Amino acid sequence: MTPTPIIAVFAGGISSERDVSLGSGRSSAVALARSFPTQLFELNSDALPAGLDPSRHVVFSTLHGTFGEDGSMQRLLDAAGVVYAGCDAASSALTMDKTLTKRAAAKRGVRIGAGVSFEAASAPSAESLVAELGAEVVLKPNDQGSSVGLTINRSREELAGALARLTPGSWLAERRLVGCELSVGVLRGAAMGVVEIRPKSGVYDFASKYTVGATEYFAPAPLDAAMTLAAQRAAEAAFAACGCRDYARVDFILVGDAELYLLEINSLPGMKETSLLPMSACCAGLDFTALVRELVLPALGRFSEAASR
């Protein structure tokens, strides 16, 4: 008989999103403990925690950013023989890179905006970016979440200043798209509800995400049935194109009435009760406790299969 595994919740980590992750992990651990034996691990390094046992643990990670979402943690878990929920190493690494994500999704017919990726050390000039992308340019790290480092530059002079202040790493410059931001949770390949995001500042940046009252959320989004379905189908297509597994969150911007552009895929999205993935799940009839249970069920199946070999 296969023993009942302990759900090992990973939180914290080494990225700029550590505090966000701690909130996600603590909320998830409380909810998971209602259904399963659960143990919370708060990580402080890019190593697996001591005491993790492949014969006893199934990992549910809420690590965001570097190490957690870029495939590094997943590769360590694979090497250690530890079963985990969520995207595998390859799809985690792919979706961490916004440029590669969009290229993969575009091959499945998902619309993407114009953009240029580059390393900070060899950044193009403001003049060349404006010529290619238009007068208003969004700059963002190519491999960070939570809108860390995002700037909107409304003139060539603003853009030149932002380029001069870039920190080392991979960056993405995109033509600014103005419209309605949408988020769609995907569970085992099937889209859940569509959530609309309305930041009061007009920009969904780090402050808008994590300042109480700075953003309004509408779940479900006030879209007609055809547009809701289009967003759900696009989310499913992007999820499949990137080889995602178990669950993810797919973000879009809707320009006008029908032009839906992919922004990014979050392979380990925020998991507080008020986060976007739980909002999307609520539209599909899943409360937070039911959602976290659904998120770990495929991994529990993989654990049972491995134990029976």
Secondary structure, 3 states (H helix, E strand, C coil): CCCCCEEEEEEECCCCCHHHHHHHHHHHHHHHCCCCCEEEEEECCCCCCCCCCCCCEEEEECCCCCCCCCCHHHHHHHHHCCEECCCCHHHHHHHHCHHHHHHHHHCCCCCCCCEEEEEHHHCCCHHHHHHHHCCCEEEEECCCCCCCCCEEECCHHHHHHHHHCCCCCEEEEEECCCCEEEEEEEECCEEEEEEEEEECCCCCCHHHHHCCCCEEEECCCCCCHHHHHHHHHHHHHHHHHCCCCCEEEEEEEEECCCEEEEEEEECCCCCCCCCHHHHHHHHCCCCHHHHHHHHHHHHHHHHHHHHCC
